[in-house]
Amino acid sequence: MHPIEIGLSFLEGLALIASPCILPVLPLILSTSVEGGRRRPFGIISGFVIAFSLFALLSRQLVSILHINLDYIKYGSLVLLALFGIMLLSEKLQEKFGNLTQNVASTGTTLSANAKDGFFSGVLIGVLIGLVWTPCAGPILAVALVQIIREQNNFSAICLILAFAIGAGIPMLIISLTGRRIIAKISFLSINAGLVRKILGILVLGAVIFIASGFNLQNIFSTPPAQNNSSITTNGSGKLENALSNPYSMPEFAVSNVWLNTPNNKALTPKLLKGKVVLVDFWTYSCINCIRTQPYLNDWYNKYHDNGLVIIGIHAPEFEFEKNKDNVVKAISRDGIKYPVALDNNLDTWTNYNNKYWPAHYLVDKEGNIVYTSFGEGRYQETENNIRVLLGLDKDGGNATNTIANYNLNQTPETYLGFDRADSFEGDFKQDLVQDYILSNNIPLNKWSISGKWLVENQKITTKGNSSHLLINFNAKHVYLVLGNPSNTPIIINLKLNGQDIGKDAGVDAPNGIVTVTDHRLYELINQDTAKDSLLELDIGSSNLEAYAFTFG
């Protein structure tokens, strides 16, 4: 966690003083502070900090338990924050909102009217103030909570929580200590209150745009790890090729990860791995690029495990069915994976690494620093040479080659079938409804169409009748399709290529042009001699076949 993040969390808490419901709540702060003893203001702020901290920690646990998508929270809070900024620009909206929060503040005042004068009575009042202020502070609070909840390290999360709470509490403490004298200052400021609020409104809307853009402020102050063409010396045994110019500490694995292939399925940590050379591989079992990379990983594990190499597979699912532990266990067995695998179903470790690719390789030295990265297929020889350097072996003793699958510029791109990303569908979708579809008369290149009864959902399309068809016009040598079968009865698909039997162009999962779908995985349908424009037809005679995405090679 960077100190900038703590500073931003503190400033977000400080920004709560600008919320429009400060004036309705202010009488509660002033009256309880002035009427109580000297220790009461400190009790009030302590209660506020305690209330918020417990709320933040509870939110963090609920998000983890309920597997809530943080993007929903983030963008929902940005919408609220934008409305908050618009409200600051409109006097009428401010007046209506003020009337609502005044009623809430009055309730808080009544509840605290009989409180005693000491520190602990102040704590109770502080908790009440926190509850009164939360509806108003919600937009800023929600944005801050996303930052806090994303922290998978408990210590980091607590630091962010305390920074935010202290930032919010300092202005309230000043108000409490100065008592009635602050009223004069507020009266002076209220003369230009309209202009001040409009300026704040513009700043808030600017902040919404800034946060929504995804720009990382930390990049201004630090140079991100990057590949360069230089080499660095490692332990006198050789030089790393294309090493990172700025090695950095290995991030934590998320506490939410479920581990496989470890003793008693116990979680691994960077601390436990110190002194080992570690290769962290982000993969998902239905990804064709990951499947083609897998033999290299297995080979490196078999050759170098006894020399101190630890390979860790972070299974980061793209589709919902890939979150199923049993499916991953089958894939691990099918692919002969012997090294530890962590199920990163919430993409928390993916986020910790700021990863964006399948597959992605992060090579860690014995001191726990990431010194080399490789994304996508290829660079196998370079990766193996770097593994050997870090292990203290001769650099050029590996046998990996940098051969990857051929790619042509005209190749059809990865094609998703679910509603969320089905931008190449030829026709009109009816989302989340069972609908009769009719094939298009002329399907352009890189487009697809369906006929029969289908249910179109966010990630997949599902047959809902006994006579359904799926056609795609593609350019490639290989065609792969992610398919699923939720039942125990095999589903049969008959394939035709350009209106003819497939013959010798059948993929490994389509002998004689027949695909038998038994589980959720990637199926190879076509394996032509060369890449060319072709029309592939799938004739499906059963209900409940799930289709997710085409990939090509």
Phi, psi and omega in degrees: 000128182276145178303333179300323181296321177295318179298318179295321179297320177298315180294325177297321176294319179298326182294342180298337180295339181273000182293144186294344180269012177297322183293317176296327182277335184304317178302324178296316179296313184294312185295317181290330179284314184291320184284337182272183178282181184293335182275346185299317180305321179291326176294321180300312182291322177299317179297320179297313182296318180297314182299313181294317183299317178295321179297317181294316180296319178297318179299318180299317180292319180297319179299319180292316183290317184272357180055046179286134178289119183294335178296326178296318179294315183300306185287330173296319179291327178293324176297315178298320180294322177295318177298322177299316179294320178297321180298323179294335180276349184240121180293323180296316179295322178297320181295316179295318180293322178299320179297320179294313183288335178297320178298319179294317181297321179298322177299316179297320180297319180296318181295330184262004188297327184261011182291153179280179191270352191275189183297315186289329174293326176296323178300314179301316180296321179299320177297317179298319178298319178301318179292324179292319186280336186304316179302325181281318185279356187313312182301311179293320180301318182294319178299317179294322181296325177301316178298318182290315183295325181294338179292116181272347176268122185300321180297317179297318180297317180296321178299317180294320179299312181295321179298316180294314182296320179293319177301320179286330185279331184302309178300323180292324178294318178299316179297317181296317184287323182279343174060225187291339181297335180292337182299321179298319179295318181293324177298320180295316181290332184293341179300321180251027185299322182298314180295317181300316182293324178294321177297316178298321179299317178296318179296319180296315179295324176296321178295322179299314180298318181297313182292318182295333181293339180080008180294136182264109182300332182297335181295338179291326188259348181218152179272120182292152177302137182213154176282146169222179183264010181269173177234152177238149180280138181230111174054026176068007185261358181149189181236140176285140176270135178050046179291158174295136178290335179228084176303151182217159185296142178297122179296162178288149168280142184295142179293341181280350182293140171260133187254143176232157178064026171240158178305120182058024181052037180279144183291145173262156179223157175305324180297317180292336185267356179303138182092352178251154168271127188239134172245112179266122183243117174271126184210169168214143199287345178260011181272121183296324179295323177291320180298319180288338180275337188304318180301327179292318179297316179298320180295316180296320179297314182296323184279325193242358180300319180290343177271356178114008177277131173243122174257133179235119177269120175262103182279105184251100189290144173263323181249158185300320183294339179285352176277348181288119183301318181299321178297319180292320179300318177298317181295320178299317179292316182296322183268001177067036181277122182253344184273167183298143178229132176250131179274107184261060189297333178266003183058033180285315176293322174308315180292319179302323180274354185054041184278154181223003191225153165239127344281165175219134183240128177240118183259125187246133179278180186290343177273358178091020180251136174284119186244350183203141176226153176214131184240136181081190179282161175097183181058028183293318180297316179297317180296316180294319178301320180291325175300315182295320178299314182293333178275354180083019178263168176300134186301316190263036182261002183275170180236010180289147175245163182267021180292130174230168181299141179297148180224136177245151186297335181269003185298139177296133181286166176307134188237113180271145185255336179291160188301325186300323186229024182273069184273358181245018179284134179264095183142197180240133179270151167240101188290136175060025177229142172284124189221145172278127180245151178240133181298142174291147182291326182223110183263115181293164177301139180070016177243163179218162183210162181225159173220159183093191181272125180223150170250121181258119179240183187301314186256345190209167169239144186229132177290140179231023177210179184261010177210090182233151181227147175226123180240141175221135177260113190228165169233112181183170173268314181250145173233128177238149179220129175279118183234159178218150177224105182283353183261175177267357181261125180303144176250131184258135175237130174259131184253146170226142179242116183056038177080001183241165172300147187290319179063231185288350180273007181290139175283174185296333180263011182226056178299132182060023177077017181241125178253128177252111184263116182244336182209182182272113178190182177272133179243133174273119184261318188231140175218087182274165178291322180221162176284133179199164177291129182211156177246117181255131179240131175250120177257113187246121185258014182225157176277160172073018169284132180254132178235133188247305186198142171268141167230158189226158179209000000 
